[in-house]
Amino acid sequence: MTVGPTGAEGPANRASRANPAGGPGSPVDPESPAEGPPTAPGRAPRQRYVRLMAGLGVVVLAVAAGAAVAAGRGGDDVPEHLAGTAADTATGGTGIPAADSADAGFARDMAVHHQQAVEMSLLVRDRTADDEVRLLAYDIAQTQANQRGMMLGWLDLWGLPKTAPGGAGPMAWMGDDAAGDGDGDGDGSEGGHAGGGGHEGHGGQDGAGTPGGPMPGMATDAELRRLGEAEGRAAEVLFLRLMTDHHEGGVIMAAACAERCAVPAERRLARGMVAAQRSELKLMADMLVERGARPRT
C-alpha cells in the first residue's frame, strides 16, 4: 500500500506544489488563484524568508522521500522502545492500524487542525496587501491542505472512520502528552496589541490540550470572526498571533505522533512537521516584532 508524495510543512515547498483540484479533503476555495504565491510587481520576498526556505530544503526532501514509501510498512524503522509492544503490532501484520491507535488519532485530529490553519490563511490573504504575510499565508494554506488530504487519504486506505471510535473525542490518542509544551519560539510576553484588541488567552479554548478536550492552539469562533473583520496591519498581527498559537499546538501533536505512531511514513511526516513549524514560529516572531507586536501568552 503506497501513499502519494508529500512535503514537510513549511516554507521550503511553497509555490512549487499546488493543491490538486478535487484532492481528498482539499478545503481550498475553488475561486482562489492557484498560479503562484502573491507578490507585487517589483517587490521580492525578503532575504530572511529566502534563507529560511533554503534551510528547510533538506527537511522537505527527507520527509518527501519517507512519505513516498508504503504507509503501512513497519520493518526496521519501528523505534527500539516500541519493539515488541502493542504499537509494534498495532497493524496486526496487515499494514492497517487500529481505529483507536495513535496513527489513526493523529491523522484524524491533525486533519481538523490543518483545516483551521488553511481557513485562517485564506482569511488574512484578503485582509492585507503585505507581500510577506500573504506569501506566508499562501504557503501554509497550500502545504497544510495537501497534508490534510494525505492524512484523510490514509484513513480511507485503512478503512478507518474520520471520527474517534466510542465517542472518545479528540486528543485521546495522546494520553499524557496532550498536556505537553509546544516549545514555540515566541517570548510569551504581552504588549504590542495592534492586532485588534484583547484576546481570550493562549490557544483560545478552555481545556485545550487535554485528552478528550479541544486540540491545542485552535482559535475560537470569535477569534476567526475578528480576523475576518480586521484590515491591514491589525489583520496581520492578529493572524500572526493566532497562527503562532496554532503552530505551537501543532508541534505538541506532531511530536506525540513522532513518539507514539507505529507507521514509519506517518512518523516521518510528523517529524517534518515539528521541524518546519518551529522554523515558521521563529519567522512569525520576527514578523510580529517588525509590526511592534509580540506573540500572545
MOBEL-V165623 format. One record per run of one state. SS is the DSSP state (alpha for helix, beta for strand, coil for the rest). FROM is the first residue (numbers start at 1). LEN is the number of residues. If there is no record, write none. Layout:
ss/from/len
SS/FROM/LEN
SS/FROM/LEN
This chain:
ss/from/len
coil/1/1
beta/2/1
coil/3/8
alpha/11/3
coil/14/33
alpha/47/9
coil/56/1
alpha/57/11
coil/68/2
beta/70/1
coil/71/4
alpha/75/3
coil/78/2
alpha/80/3
coil/83/19
alpha/102/24
coil/126/5
alpha/131/28
coil/159/6
alpha/165/3
coil/168/4
alpha/172/8
coil/180/41
alpha/221/9
coil/230/2
alpha/232/29
coil/261/3
alpha/264/27
coil/291/7
